Amino acid sequence: MTGAEALDELARLGGIEDGWWDFFGTWRVVPAETKRAFLGAMGYQVDSDQACIDSLIEAQNRPWLRWLEPVTVIDAGAEAPVLVLTLPSSVDSDTFAWHLDEESGAGHDGRFQVDTLSWREERWIDGVLYKRWSLVLPETPPMGYHRLSLTAPDGTSAAATVIVAPDSAHSPEAVAGGAKAWGIATQIYALKRRRDWGVGTYSALGRLAAGIGRLGGAAIGINPLHALYPAQPRRFSPYAPSSRRFLNVGYIDVEAIPEYGECVTARVLARRPARRAVREALRRRTYVDYPGVATQTRPVLEELYRHFRRVHLARNDARARAFRRFQEEGGKAALNFCAFEALHEIFTARHRAYWRRWPLEYRHPASPAVAAFAKAKRVRVEFFWWLQFIADEQLAAAHGAGREAGAAIGLYRDLGVGIAGDGADSWLEQDSLALGVSVGAPPDPLALKGQDWGLVPFNPVSLREAAYRPFIAVMEANMRHAGALRLDHAMALQRLYWVPEGASADQGAYVRYPVDDLFRLVALESRRNSCLIIGEDLGTVPDGFRERMGRMGMFAYRVMVFEKTGDQRFRAPEEFDEQALAIFATHDLPSLRGWWDGIDIDKRERLDLYPRPGMAEGERAGRETDRRALVAALAGRGLLPANFPVTVPIPDDAVDQLSAAAHAYLAAARSRLMMVQIEDVMGLEGQMNLPGTCTQHPNWRWRFPMDVEAVLGDGRMAALAAGMDGRKGTGR
């Protein structure tokens, strides 16, 4: 075998696809240098032909040189669960003992003689014959996470994780059977209240959730709540987080913290005239000034934490005990995250924010130096833990406010597709990540030059070696205080588009993931957390992926502006998928008004985001066709007059009419869940995020011009709710 042949075979074994079709219809072959970059990120040595050959042999032999695979995912309905056992032929007549520790604490034991098992296959390696057998357990354990251990007659042992997962995800009563529901989608930072400090908060979210619940809405959709960078407030994209396992503390409502009402010093600090004047200026801004907000909140939070230690922790009262319970629940992972936050704060001040530039002894969470730091700086580490405690409290209150007011689903959270390469998760989970590559997307109509999101993907090889623990932890964390979860770019369960470091976004390739196992794990966590799963399945979707989502009980994501037939008419309400969420647009698209006026086309043209001349004009012509098609669809249902003007810009008095008609159209759709963006109800022109841009567009900063109370009291919101009689989601 040549080195080139070994490289290609190793790439296939690692899940790297040979090529992909771009949206122009051209087959793009993945070059050898891209395969080497990806395999290197997976941990293989591929810097020479011989290294490729050696790595291939090692990868092929690895499963044969251990008794059990690190993890086996079993169907909860299996009558006779089977595990694959691999042993040298020299032990064929030996009797082994097995022991299964269930997650609940129950234990089961058994024994077997190896050659009485069902033989599967065999292989010679270095003169030793290895045989593969089927080990059948007497019965299927309950759904959950269990541990199986095997012991040989000489006392040698091995262990593996056994996961029992359902064949479908949770379906709440609000959208089960023939039931339909509706909800409001928003970005937390955009929410205003009369006394906020320049950014939306968990308290504002709770107020919105309660109001929507009273109006009959079932769900309140929000942007990702992933932890960002307290030491770097200019890094505010919710889709490029430091950690997906912990919360964004930037949305904490300082004045809603119990300690704020107790601590005179903090209130005096907050109410100084100069600080109040700055906050008022921040509140009036059209866009969030994240660094400005941080300068207001951080000193007060520091003072409140000192009060918390001085009063509550010193007395070990009920509030202190609640905090200690929260710490216990978070365990070692939370301790390491908070240690990272403290280290990141120190090294950012020294212009060494990226953890790979820290002193060597701090570059891995398992380092003794990190443990020593966490102990020596316990007070500072616990400050970040306390911030997580407060954020968790306020998020729980927001979810509870919606549920108590009648929102059957409550908060509908959003899980970003990846993490930044220099953040907490990349440090915490570096052994399970493919460092040195990033996640993106090939060219498509939304980003015609392709996208490099700068996010680090899980390494599919090491992820399985870790029994999927990092993936499971992310799922569990994001279903907390939520009744629904959107998987951004859900196709990541099957494959991701990787981009080599330093390459342009159109020079990437797809890498496959263990799709069967990942789908089952999502379903398991969905059941354990009573959380509806919605897969954002837009863009390039692998064959059979949507069908798999349907079988697993996961909702599809149907955006009206994309729901057109081959003859370019908009799909009729009865043609929408039933097991789906329907919405007019998304945060990556302009509002309904902005879409009509083509503000996204104008912006992309100004920013030179079109790869070919004339594409902007082509899109404008297509948008005019779409406007006419939309009017035809709405007029055909009696929701708009047939002569509704298709002029640009749309007149102010026509926006509300168009919005009401579009939402009435979606309300009649077969899709069991319908979401409405606040900016579309209010007739606002804007776009939360413009794909393909970073600083060129005010991404993730736009604030609504009216506060939450005004939104809830607006006649357009009342009219929207009144038109949802057939979508009154009930049940819990």
N, C-alpha and C positions, 0 to 999 in steps of 0.2 A: 504494500500500500504506500502511495506517495504522500508527502506532507499535505498537498492540496486536497487529495481525497479524504485524508483524515480530518482536515479542517472542515470540509463540507459535511462529513458524517457527524462530527462532534457538534457542529452548528445545529443540525437536525435534531440530535439527541438533546441539545439544550433548548430546543423549541424555536430556533430562529428560522423564520420562513424564507424560502429561496427568493421570493420576489413579491411584488404587489402591483395591482392595477391602479394607476392614478385616475383622477376624475376627467382627464382628457382622453382616456382610453388607451394609454400607453403602459405596457408591461415593464416594470422597473426591476431589473435584476439586482440583487444585493451583492455588492462587491466583496472580495476577500478581506479588504482592510476593515470594512464594517463588521464582518463576522469576527475578526480578531478582536476588535474593540469590545464587542458585546461579550464574547467568551471570556476575555480578560476581566471584565466587570463581574462576571459570574464566578470568578475564582480559578479559572483554568489557566494553565501555562501554555501559551500559543505563540511565543515569540520566535520559534524556529520550526522547521518541518519535523524534526525529531520530537520537539516538545509537543507538537500537535498529535503525533502518533502516540506518545506516552500518555498524554491526557485522555485520548480516546480509549485506550486500553484500560486505564484506571476507571473511567466513567462506566464502561461496559461491565467491568468486574465488580465494582462496588456493591451492587445489590446481591451478588452471590457470596460475598465474604462476610455477611452478617446474618444472624438467625432470623431477625424480624425487620421489616421496614419500619422506619421511625413512627409512622402513623398509618392507620387504616380507618377509612370512613365507611361505616356500615349503614345500610338502609334499615330504618326503624321497623319496617315491616318484614324483614328477613326472618324466615322460620329457622334457618340453620346458618348463622353467621360464619363466614370463612375467613381465616387469616392465612397468609402465605408464610411458610416456614422453610428456611434454607439451611441445610446442614451438610457437613462432609459425610461421605458414604461410610466412613469408619464407625459412625455411631448408629447405623441403621437398626441394630438390635437393642439399643439402649432405651431405658424408660425415663422419660422426662416428667417433671411436675410443672403444672401451670397454676398461676394464681391471678385472679382478676379483682382489682380494687375498684369498686364503683365510686362515682363521684359522691354519692350519698354516704359513703362509709361502709356499705355492705361489702362482704368479700366472698369469693367463690374459689374452690380448689378442684383440681383434677389431675389425672396422670394419663400418659399414653406411651406406647412403644412406637418408636419412629416408623418402622416398616409396616405398621398396621394402618398408617394413614394413606390417603389417596395420593399417588405419585403424579406429579405434574410435568416435570422436565428435569434435565441434568446438564452439567457443563464441567469440562476439565479446565482447571486453572493451575498452572505451574506444577503439573503432575498430580494434582489432587482432584478427585471426582466429587463435585458438589451436587446434591439432589434437592429438588424443590418439592414440597409437600403441601397438602391442604389440611390445615388444622381447623376442625369444625367445633365451635363452642356449643354446649348443650342447649343454650337458649340466648336470645338477643337481650342484652342489658337495656335498661331504660334509656331514653334519649338523654344525651349528655356526654361528658368527657370522663373516660375511665383509663386505668393503667393495667396492662397485662405484663406479667413477668414469667419467664421460663427458667427452670433450673435443671442442669444436667446431673447425672449421678455423682460426678466429681465436685459438685458445688458451683461450677461455673454457671453464670446466669446472664440473662439479657432481658430488656424491658422495652415496651413500646406503648404509644398512646392509641387507644381505641375510641373512636368517636362514633356515636350512634345518632344519626340525623334523620329528620323527616323528609318526605318526598315533596313537601310544599310549604310555603311560608304562611305566616299568620294573615288571616283576613278578618278585619274588624267588622262588627255587626253593621256599622254605618254604611259599608259598601259591599256587604255580603249578599248573595242571592240576587234579587232584583233591586236592592236598595241603592240609592244614589245620594251623593253628598256634594257640597261645595265648600270652598274656603278662599281665604285671601293670601296672596303671596307678597312678601315684602323683603326688604333688606333692613336689618336692625339699625345700622348706622344712619339710615335715611329718616328714621322716625324722630319726630320732634315732640317735646313737651315744654310747657311754659318755663319750667325751672331746670331744664337739662343744662349740662355743662359743655355743650358744643357737639355732642354725638349722641346717637340713639343708645338706649340702655335696655337691660333686661326688664326693668320696671315699665318702660314704655311698651315693650313687647307684651308684658302681662296685661297692661291696660287695653291694648289692641285685641289681645286674645279674648279677654272678658267681653269686650264690646261685640266682637264677631260672634262669639258664642250666643250672646243674647239676641243677635240678629238671625240666628238659625244656621250660621256657618259651622262646619264640623272641623276644619283644619286651618292652621295658620302657618303658612310656609315661610321659611327664613333661609338666609344665606348660611354657609358653614360657620360654626362657632369655634373653629380650631384655634389653638393657642398661637399667638403671633410672637412678637419680639418686644417685650417691655423696654429693653435697653436700646431698641432701634425703632422708635415709633413711626418712622417714615416707611417702614415695610408693613403695609396694611392690607395687602391683597388677601382675602379670605381663602383663596384657592392656591396660595403659595405659602402655606403655614410652616411654623416651626414644629408643631406637633398636632396630629389628628386625635391623640388620645386625651388631651387636656384642653381646657376651655380658654377662650379669649377673655382676658380680664379687663380689656379696654371697654367692655360694655357694662361694667359694674356701675350701678347707680350709687354714688358715694353717699348721698343723703338718705338712702334707704337702708344702709347698713345699721344694725342695731346699736353698734358702738357710737355712731354719729350722734344719736340722741343722748348718749351718756357723757360724751367727752366735750367739755367746754372748750378746752384748748383747740381741738380740731375745728369746732364751729367758729371760734374767734378768727382762726387762721383763714377759714374759707370765706368769711364774711368781711374781710378787709375791703375797703372801698376799691382799691386798685385791682384786686383780684376779681371782685364782682364786675367791674367795668370790662375787664378782659373777657370774662365768661359771657357777658352780654354780647360783646362783639363776636365771639366765637359762635354764639347761638344764631346770630343774624346772617352768618355766612351761607352762601349757596352751596359750598362744598366743605366737607369736614377738613379741619386743620388738625390732623392727628398729633403732630408734635406739640401744637398749642394746647390741645386738650390734655396731653400728658403732663405738661408743666403745671396745669391746674389740679389735676387729680392726684398725682404722685405724692406731693408733700402732705396732703390731707390723709391719704391712705397710710402713709408712714406713721403719722401721728395716731391714727386709729389703731394701728397694729400695736404700737407701744402701749396704748391704753388697754388693749385686749390682753396683752401679756401681764401688765401691771395689776389689772383688776380680775379678769376671769381666770387666766391660767394660774395666777398666784393662789386663788381661792379654790381652784379645781371645782368650780361650780358647774351647773348644767350646761352652760354654753361652752365651757372648756371641755367638758366630757364629749359633747357633740363634735367638737373639733378633733379630739383624739380618736373618736370612732371613725371619722372621715379619713384620718391618717391611716388607721389600721386597714380600712377598706382599700385604700390606694396601694398600700404595701411598698415593696422595694422599688417598683417601677415609678411610683409617685415620688418617693424619696430621691431617686436618681434624677427625675425630671426637675425637681426643685433645686437639686444641687447644680444641674446644668444652668438653670436660670441665674443662680448666684455666680457661677463661674463665668457665664456669658456676660453678665453685668460688669464684672471685674475686667475681663479681657477686651470687651468693647471699648471701655474707657482707655485702654492701652493700644487701641487701633489693631486689635488682633481678634476680631469678633468670630472669625471662622474657626471652629474647634480643631481643624487640622493644623492650625498655626499656633495652637496652645503648646505649652511645654509638654513633652512627650508623656509624662506621667499622668496628665489629665485628659488624654485623648480617647480613653475608653472607660465606660462606666464601671467596669469590673476592677479597675485599678485600685490598689491599696491607697494610693494618694487621694483618689476621689472620696473613698470612705473616710479617710482622715480629715479631708476638707469638710465633708458634710458634718462630721462630729465637732470639729473646731469652730465652724461657722454655723452652728445649729440655729441660732437666733435668726440669722439672715436667711438661711434655707427655709425656715418655718414661715418667714414673711411671705415667700412665694407660695407656700402651702396654704397659708391663711387666705391669700388672694383666690386660690382655687376653691377653697371652702366657701368663700363669699359668693363667687360666681356660680357655683353649684347650687347654693341656697336660692339665689335670685332666679336662676333658670328654672329650678323646681317650682318656685312660686309662680312664675309666668305660665308654665304648663298647667299647674293646678288651677290658676285663675280661669284659663280657657275651659278646662274640663268642668269646673264647678258652675260656669255660666252656660253650659250646655254644648260646648264644642266636643263632640263625641270622640274625635281623633286627637284633638289638641295640637301640640306643636308638631310640625312636619319639618324635620331637620334635613340638612344637606351634607353629604360626605364627599369632600374633594377627592380627586383621583390620585393625588400624591402629595409629597412633602418637599420642602426646599432641602437642598443638599448640605446646607450648613446649619440646619436647625437642630432642635432637641431630639426629634425622632431619628434623624440620620445619625446622631451620636449614640442614642440609646439602642437602636436596632441595626447598627452598622454591619453586624454579622449576617443579617438577613436581607440586605439591600444590595442593589447593583450600583455601587458608587462609580462615578466616572462617565455615566451616561445620563440622559434625561428623557422624560416622557414628552410626547408632543402629538401632533396629528399631521397626516399628509395634506397636501393642498386640497381645499374644498371650497364651495361657494362662499363660506363665511370668512375664510382666510386663504386667499388665493396663492400665497407664497408658502403655505404650510405653517405650522406652529411648533415652536420649541417652548414648552411651558417651564423649562428649567426645574422640573420636579424629578425626584429620584424614585425609581420603581423598586418594588420588591424583586429580589432575585428568586426566580421560580425554583432554582435548584436548592438553595439554602433554606428557602421558606418551608419546603416540605421536610427538610432535615430538622427544622425547628418545630415539627408537628403543627405548623400553621399558627403557633401561638401569637406572633405579632399581628397577623391578619385578624384573628379572633378578637384580640384585645381592641383593635380599632373598631370593629363592628359593635362590640359590646358598649364601648364608650359612647358611640354616636347614637345608640338607641336609648340611652339614658334620658329620662325626662322628655320622652317623645312618643307619639303614637304612630308616626310614619317617618320613613327615612328614604331620601332620594340618593341613589348611587350615581354621582356625576360620572359620565362616560362609563356606563355599566359594562361595556364591552371589555373592560379591564379584567373581568372575571374569566375571560377566554383568551384575550391577547391584548398587548399594548404596543403602540408604535414608539420605538426607542430611537433616539437621535444621538450619534456619537459626539463626544465633546469636541467643540470647535467646528463642527460641520453645519451646513445650512439645513433648515428644517425639512427640505424635500429630499435629503440624502439618508433618511432613516430606513428602518425595517420593522416588521412586526415580529414580536416574540410571544410565543404561546405560554399559557399558564394552565395548571391542572384544573380545568373548568368544571369537571364533574364534582370534585371535592369542594371547590370554592362555592359553587351554587348551593351544595348541601349545607355548608357551614353558614352561609347567609340565612338559609331557611331555618336552621337550628337556632341561631341567635334571634331571628325574627319571632319564633315561637316562644323562646324563653323570655323575651322582653315585650311580647304582645305588640309587635310593631309591624305595620304595613310596609312593604318594600316596593319602591318605585324605581325602575331602572331607566335612566336617561339614555335612550337608545337612538340618538341622532347621529348623523354623519355616516361613516363607512361601517356597516354592520355585517359581521360574518354570517355566512349562510347557516340557517338553522338556529341562530342565537335568539331571535324573538320567539320562535316556537318553544325553545327551552324555557324562556322566561314565563311563557304562558302556562306550560306544564307545571312549573314550580310555584305557581300562584303569585308571581310578581307582576306588578302593574307596568305597562308600557307608558311612554311619555309622548303625547301627541300634541304638537304645536300647530295651531290652526294655519299659520302662514305657510307651513310646509305641507299641509294636508290637501294636496291637489291630485287630480287624476291625470291620466295620460293626455287628455284633451285640454288640460290646464284649467278645468273648472274646480272650484273648491268642493271638497267632499260634503255630501249632505249629512245632516246630523245622524241619520240612521246608518251611515256608512263608517262612522267612527268605530274603532275597536272598543269593545265593552270593557274588557279588563285593562283599563288604561286611565291615566290622568289626562284631561284635555285642558289646554290653556291657549290664549291667543298668541302670546310671545314669551320670551324668556329674558333673563338678565343680560344675555349676550346679544340681544336684539334691541332695536329702539322700541319705545312705547308704541301703542297703536297709532297715536297721533304722529309720532316721529317716523314710523314705518310708512304711513300714508304720504307724508311730505318728503320722504327719501333722505332724511338727515344722515343716515348711515352711509349712503352712497356718496353724498357730498363730502363727508368727513374722510372716507377712505381715499377719495380722489385727491383731496388736499394733502393727505399724508403719504401719497405715492404707494398705496398698498395694493394696487392692481399690477399684476405681472406683465400684462400685455396692453398695448395701446387700444383705445376704443372700448375697453371692457366696462368703464363707468357708464358710457352712453348706452351700451347694450343692457346694463342693469336698469338704467332709468326707463328704457323702453319696456323691459320686462315688468317693472314695478307699475307702470301705467296699465299694462295688461292685467296685472294682479288686482289693481284698484277696481277696474271694470268688472273683473270676475267676482270680486268680493261684493260689489253692489248687486250684481246679478243674483248671487247666491242669497243675499239677505232680502232683496226685493222679491225673489221667488217664494220666500216664506212669509211675505207680507210684513216684513220688519223694517223695510225702507221703501220709499217711493222709487219707482223704476227710473225716474229722472233725477235721482240724487246726484249732485254735481261731483265730478271726479277731478276737479281742479286742485292745483297745488299753489300755495298752501291751503289747507282746509280751513274754512271760516270757523271762527270761534263758536258760532251758534250751531254748527253742524257736527262738531266733535262729540258732544254729549249724545246726540242722536245716533251717530255711528257706533259709539261705544255701547250704548244700550242695546242696539240691534245685534252687534257682534256677540255680546254676552248672552242675549236671549237665544241666539243661534246655538251657542255652545251649551247652554242649559238644556237644550232639547237633544243634545248628542247622547248616543248610547253609552259613552264612557261613564263609568260609575263614579268617578271623582272629577270635579271641575274646579280649577283654580283661577282666580282673577287677580291681576296685579293692581296694586293701589294706583299707580300712575295712569293705568288705563281707565279706571273708574273716574279719576279726577280730571281726565283729559289733558294730562301733562305731556310736554315734549321733552324727551331726554332718553339717555341710554346709560344704564349702570356700568356696562363694560363693553368696550369695542375690541373684539378679538384681533390679535396681531399688533396691539399697541401696548406700551408700558406707561411712559410719562406723556405721550403725545395727546392723550385723552384723559379726562379726570375720572379714571376708572375707580370704582368702589368708594366714591366720595360724595356723590350727589345726595343732597337732603331735600325732602319734600318741603314745599313752601308753607304748608299748613301743619298744625300739630295734630296729634292722634285724636284728641277730642273733636277737633274740627272735621277730621276725616269721618269719624264715626257718626257725627251729627249732620253730615252733609246729606242733602236730599237725594243726591245721586246714589249714595251708598244705601239709603233706605229703599230706593226704587229697585236697586239691584237685588237686595234681600227679598223684597216682595215678589220679585219675578222668579224666585227659586223654590216655589211651593212644592215642586216635584223632586226637590233635592234637599229635603230637610233630614240630614243625616242624624240618626238616633242610635242609641245603644252604646255600650262600652265594651 
